[in-house]
Amino acid sequence: MKNTCPSCGSQNVSDFYEVKNVPVNSCVLLSSEQKALDFPKGDVILGFCENCGFIFNRVFDQSKVNYSAVYEDQQSFSPTFNVFARGLVTRLIEKHDLQDKRILEIGCGKGDFLSLICELGLNYGIGIDPAFEKNRVKSEVSERMTFIRDYYSERYSGYDADFVCCRHTLEHIPNTAEFVTTVRRAVDDHLNSIVFFELPDMIRVLNELAFWDIYYEHCSYFSLGSLARLFRSCMFEIVDLSKDFDDQYLLLDAKPVNERSVKKHDLEESVKETMDCVNYFEAHCNEKIKMWKDRLHQFQDAGKKVVIWGSGSKCVSFLTTLDVRNEIDFVVDINPYREGMFIPGAAKKIMLPDFLKDYDPDYTIVMNAAYVNEIRRSIDDMGVTTEILTI
């Protein structure tokens, strides 16, 4: 068990949430039900640092997690997500004058975001990610991009960039201060460079009692305040802080400095404010878990057919935390690379939306409210009558 905060080094850490035997990878796809049932598991014990407000899994074991080509987390099959991504890229290009510049993306996934920022700004890009797959890149400016199938480390510090972006990666990093310091050393004396980080907002998770947003790969959980404090400690100055995508994501723009910045952003919450949210979550989360368990049992007792729309990490966490067995048989996803595969742990088979025409579910549980309008349109277009529930 880790007793020291990986963001600030404090040992003033207290536990507030625990869940046992969860899949160590929630976006890995398995080819059979048995393989999904037998998938390796680990524990989550969330600790709260009362010094900096950072939250982390104190029993996380990085050796259990594998991000390879079988890690399928691509979101660009959703029109809703693509509107968000295009708008974000457009704003970043305008804000930081990203035209004909060098872009480095740490944790580029399948290359969607890097491709977009190179296309819209005619930039040159380098993407680094162990889950990258060359045949998934469909871009008109592919000759401007280089992809490296690897984990980011000091070995890539020689890649100069005007803009360093890292989206939905820092939450997977256990040694947060060490990682951000590595990025700072890579930027070196290029004080005009901008770094951009995007990651989930833990304050929303706490306030909404969103236990389904806590899973093994996410060993590190940030608020705007704890994120800003970490970057200042690693010799960055905060240029901007914001939230986006239905306020689910934190966005940070920062620049390197040679003297530690004391400049704070208006949106940073205090450690005390975060502690209040932690206390609320600790006091009421089990009630939310029980409510959903009871609800699913009621559906089952009434003979109702229930599916989940969205087979990613939220779904895996939702089903494993609730210990769902026969209450739900299938999950639905628009990502064609997921069709026919099984999610780890709960071992539910993933079907494409057309499956609903014949299955005719009574209830469809949407795992992310940001997509509910898109999903409702899709269901209506198929002529399926089902009650949509959002968690």
C-alpha positions in Angstrom: 0.0 0.0 0.0 1.3 3.4 -1.0 1.4 5.7 2.0 2.9 8.8 0.3 1.1 11.1 -2.0 2.7 10.7 -5.5 1.8 14.4 -6.4 3.2 16.2 -3.3 5.0 13.7 -1.2 2.8 14.1 1.9 2.0 11.2 4.1 -1.2 12.9 5.3 -3.4 10.5 3.4 -6.8 9.0 4.5 -8.8 6.2 2.8 -12.4 6.8 1.8 -13.5 4.2 -0.8 -12.8 0.6 -1.5 -13.9 -1.9 -4.1 -12.4 -5.4 -4.5 -11.8 -7.7 -7.4 -12.2 -5.3 -10.3 -10.8 -6.1 -13.8 -7.3 -4.6 -14.1 -8.1 -3.5 -17.7 -11.6 -2.3 -18.6 -11.1 -1.5 -22.3 -9.5 -4.8 -23.2 -11.7 -7.0 -25.3 -12.0 -10.8 -24.8 -13.0 -13.3 -27.4 -15.0 -15.6 -25.1 -17.2 -15.4 -22.0 -14.8 -17.7 -20.1 -11.8 -15.5 -20.9 -13.7 -12.5 -19.7 -14.7 -14.2 -16.5 -11.1 -15.3 -15.8 -9.6 -11.9 -16.6 -7.1 -10.7 -13.9 -8.5 -8.6 -11.1 -7.2 -6.1 -8.6 -8.4 -3.9 -5.8 -9.1 -0.2 -5.5 -8.5 1.7 -2.2 -8.8 5.4 -2.8 -6.8 7.7 -0.6 -7.2 11.4 -0.2 -4.2 13.6 0.3 -5.2 16.3 2.9 -2.1 18.3 1.8 -2.7 18.9 -1.9 -6.2 17.3 -2.5 -5.0 14.6 -4.8 -6.8 11.2 -4.9 -5.2 7.9 -5.8 -5.5 4.2 -5.6 -3.1 3.2 -2.8 -2.9 -0.4 -3.9 -2.5 0.1 -7.6 0.0 -2.3 -9.2 1.2 -1.0 -12.6 2.6 -4.4 -13.6 -1.0 -5.7 -13.8 -2.0 -3.2 -16.5 -1.2 -3.7 -20.2 -1.9 -1.0 -22.8 -1.4 -2.8 -26.1 -3.2 -2.9 -29.4 -6.0 -4.9 -27.8 -6.8 -1.9 -25.6 -9.9 -0.4 -27.4 -11.0 3.0 -26.2 -11.5 4.9 -29.4 -14.4 7.4 -29.2 -14.4 8.9 -32.6 -17.3 6.7 -33.8 -19.6 9.0 -32.0 -20.9 12.2 -33.8 -21.3 13.8 -30.4 -17.7 13.2 -29.4 -16.4 14.3 -32.8 -18.2 17.7 -32.5 -16.5 18.1 -29.1 -13.1 17.1 -30.4 -13.3 19.3 -33.5 -14.4 22.3 -31.4 -11.6 21.7 -28.9 -9.0 21.5 -31.6 -10.3 24.6 -33.3 -10.1 26.6 -30.1 -6.6 25.3 -29.3 -5.3 26.2 -32.8 -6.7 29.7 -32.4 -5.6 30.3 -28.8 -2.0 29.1 -29.3 -1.5 29.9 -33.0 -1.0 26.3 -33.9 -0.4 26.6 -37.6 2.6 24.8 -39.2 3.9 23.9 -35.7 5.4 20.8 -34.1 2.8 18.8 -32.1 3.7 16.1 -29.7 0.9 13.9 -28.2 1.6 11.7 -25.3 -0.9 8.9 -25.2 -2.2 9.4 -28.7 -4.4 6.3 -28.7 -5.4 5.4 -32.3 -4.2 8.8 -33.5 -7.6 10.6 -33.9 -6.8 13.8 -32.0 -3.3 14.2 -33.5 -4.6 13.7 -37.0 -7.3 16.3 -36.4 -4.9 19.0 -35.1 -2.5 18.3 -37.9 -5.3 18.5 -40.5 -6.9 21.7 -39.3 -3.6 23.5 -38.6 -1.4 21.9 -41.2 0.9 20.9 -38.3 3.5 18.3 -37.9 2.8 15.6 -35.3 4.5 12.9 -33.3 2.2 10.5 -31.4 3.4 8.1 -28.7 1.2 5.3 -27.4 1.6 1.5 -26.8 -2.0 0.9 -28.1 -1.4 2.7 -31.5 -2.4 0.8 -34.6 -1.1 2.0 -38.0 -4.0 0.7 -40.0 -6.5 2.8 -37.9 -5.1 6.2 -39.1 -7.2 7.6 -41.9 -5.8 11.1 -42.5 -5.2 13.2 -45.5 -2.0 14.5 -43.9 -0.6 11.2 -42.7 2.8 12.2 -44.2 3.0 14.9 -41.6 2.8 12.5 -38.7 5.0 10.0 -37.0 3.6 7.4 -34.6 5.6 5.5 -32.0 4.1 2.4 -30.4 5.6 2.7 -26.9 5.1 4.3 -23.5 6.3 7.8 -23.1 9.5 8.2 -21.1 12.8 10.1 -20.9 14.0 8.5 -24.1 11.7 10.7 -26.1 12.7 14.0 -24.4 14.7 15.0 -27.5 11.5 15.5 -29.5 11.1 19.3 -29.6 7.5 20.5 -29.8 5.7 23.8 -29.9 2.7 22.2 -28.3 2.6 19.1 -26.1 -0.7 17.5 -25.5 -1.6 14.6 -23.2 -5.3 13.6 -23.1 -6.8 11.0 -20.8 -3.4 9.6 -19.9 -2.3 11.3 -16.6 -5.1 9.5 -14.7 -3.4 6.2 -15.7 0.0 7.3 -14.3 0.7 6.3 -10.7 3.8 8.5 -10.2 2.2 11.8 -11.2 4.9 14.3 -10.1 7.6 12.1 -11.7 5.7 12.0 -15.0 4.9 15.8 -15.1 8.5 16.5 -14.2 9.6 14.3 -17.1 7.5 16.4 -19.4 9.0 19.6 -18.0 12.5 18.3 -18.6 11.6 17.4 -22.1 10.3 20.9 -22.8 13.6 22.2 -21.3 14.3 25.8 -22.1 11.6 26.1 -24.8 9.7 28.6 -22.6 7.3 29.5 -25.4 6.0 25.9 -25.6 2.5 25.1 -24.3 1.5 21.9 -22.7 -2.2 20.8 -22.7 -3.6 18.1 -20.5 -7.2 16.8 -20.5 -8.5 14.3 -18.0 -11.6 13.4 -16.0 -13.0 15.7 -13.3 -13.0 13.9 -9.9 -15.2 16.5 -8.2 -18.0 15.6 -10.5 -17.5 11.9 -9.7 -17.7 12.7 -6.0 -20.7 15.0 -6.2 -22.7 12.7 -8.5 -21.7 9.6 -6.5 -20.5 8.2 -9.8 -18.9 5.0 -8.6 -18.9 3.7 -12.2 -16.2 6.3 -13.0 -13.7 4.6 -10.6 -11.8 1.7 -12.1 -8.5 0.1 -11.9 -6.6 1.8 -14.8 -7.5 5.1 -13.3 -5.1 5.1 -10.4 -4.9 9.0 -10.2 -7.9 11.3 -9.8 -7.7 15.1 -10.1 -9.7 18.2 -9.5 -8.8 21.6 -11.1 -7.1 22.6 -7.8 -5.0 19.5 -7.3 -4.1 19.5 -11.0 -2.9 23.1 -10.9 -1.0 22.5 -7.7 0.9 19.6 -9.3 1.9 21.5 -12.4 3.1 24.5 -10.4 5.2 22.2 -8.2 6.8 20.8 -11.4 7.8 24.3 -12.7 4.8 25.2 -14.9 2.7 28.3 -14.8 -1.1 27.8 -15.4 -2.2 29.6 -18.5 -5.8 28.4 -18.3 -8.1 26.0 -16.5 -11.5 25.0 -17.7 -14.1 22.1 -17.9 -15.7 20.7 -21.1 -17.7 17.8 -22.5 -20.7 18.2 -20.2 -18.3 19.3 -17.5 -16.8 15.8 -17.3 -13.3 16.8 -18.4 -10.7 19.0 -16.9 -8.6 21.1 -19.4 -5.3 22.6 -18.4 -3.0 24.9 -20.5 0.4 25.6 -19.0 3.8 26.9 -19.9 7.2 26.1 -18.5 8.9 28.5 -16.2 12.3 28.7 -14.5 11.0 30.0 -11.2 8.1 28.4 -9.4 4.9 30.2 -10.2 2.5 31.4 -7.5 -0.2 32.4 -10.0 -3.5 30.8 -9.2 -6.5 30.4 -11.4 -10.0 31.5 -10.3 -11.4 28.0 -10.9 -9.1 26.2 -8.5 -11.0 24.8 -5.5 -9.3 24.5 -2.1 -8.2 21.3 -0.5 -11.0 21.9 2.1 -13.6 22.1 -0.7 -12.4 18.8 -2.1 -12.4 17.2 1.3 -16.0 18.2 1.7 -16.8 16.4 -1.6 -14.8 13.3 -0.4 -16.8 13.2 2.8 -20.1 13.5 0.9 -19.1 10.6 -1.4 -18.0 8.4 1.5 -21.2 9.0 3.4 -23.6 8.4 0.5 -21.9 6.2 -2.2 -23.2 2.9 -0.7 -26.7 4.3 -0.9 -26.3 4.9 -4.7 -24.8 1.4 -5.2 -27.7 -0.2 -3.2 -30.3 1.8 -5.2 -28.9 0.5 -8.5 -28.7 -3.1 -7.2 -32.3 -3.0 -6.0 -33.4 -1.5 -9.3 -31.8 -4.2 -11.4 -33.2 -6.9 -9.2 -36.7 -5.4 -9.6 -36.3 -5.4 -13.4 -35.2 -9.1 -13.3 -38.0 -10.2 -11.0 -40.5 -8.5 -13.3 -39.0 -10.3 -16.3 -37.8 -7.1 -18.0 -35.0 -7.2 -20.6 -32.3 -4.6 -19.9 -29.2 -3.6 -21.9 -26.4 -1.2 -21.3 -25.4 1.3 -24.1 -21.7 1.9 -23.9 -19.3 -1.0 -23.3 -16.2 0.9 -22.1 -14.8 1.6 -18.6 -17.9 3.0 -17.1 -19.9 -0.1 -18.1 -17.3 -2.5 -16.7 -17.0 -0.6 -13.4 -20.8 -0.3 -13.1 -21.4 -4.0 -13.6 -18.5 -5.3 -11.5 -19.2 -2.9 -8.6 -22.8 -4.0 -8.6 -21.7 -7.7 -9.1 -24.2 -8.0 -11.9 -24.8 -11.7 -13.0 -28.0 -12.4 -14.9 -29.8 -9.1 -14.5 -28.3 -7.9 -17.8 -27.3 -10.1 -20.7 -25.9 -7.7 -23.3 -24.2 -4.4 -23.8 -24.4 -2.2 -26.9 -21.7 -0.1 -28.5 -21.3 1.7 -31.8 -17.6 0.9 -32.1 -17.4 -1.9 -34.8 -14.1 -3.1 -33.3 -16.0 -4.2 -30.2 -18.7 -6.2 -31.9 -19.0 -9.8 -30.7 -16.3 -9.4 -28.0 -16.8 -9.7 -24.2 -16.1 -7.1 -21.6 -13.7 -8.2 -18.8 -15.1 -9.3 -15.4 -18.8 -9.2 -16.0 -18.3 -11.1 -19.3 -21.3 -9.5 -21.2 -21.3 -9.8 -25.0 -21.0 -6.6 -27.0 -23.5 -6.0 -29.8 -23.9 -3.3 -32.4 -27.1 -1.1 -32.0 -29.0 -3.0 -34.8 -29.2 -5.9 -32.4 -31.9 -4.0 -30.5 -34.4 -4.3 -33.3 -34.8 -8.0 -32.6 -33.9 -8.0 -28.9 -36.5 -5.3 -28.1 -35.3 -4.4 -24.6 -37.6 -2.9 -22.0 -34.9 -0.7 -20.6 -31.7 0.8 -22.1 -29.2 2.1 -19.5 -27.0 4.9 -21.0 -23.6 4.9 -19.3 -22.8 8.5 -20.3 -25.4 11.2 -20.2 -23.4 13.3 -22.7 -24.5 10.8 -25.4 -28.1 10.4 -24.5 -29.6 12.6 -27.2 -27.4 10.9 -29.9 -28.5 7.5 -28.5 -32.2 8.5 -28.3 -32.1 9.5 -32.0 -30.4 6.2 -33.0 -33.0 4.2 -31.1 -35.9 6.2 -32.6 -34.5 5.8 -36.1 -34.4 2.0 -35.6 -38.0 2.0 -34.5 -37.2 0.5 -31.1 -39.4 1.2 -28.2 -37.4 1.1 -25.0 -37.2 3.3 -21.9 -33.9 5.1 -21.7 -32.3 5.4 -18.2 -29.2 7.5 -17.6 -27.0 6.8 -14.6 
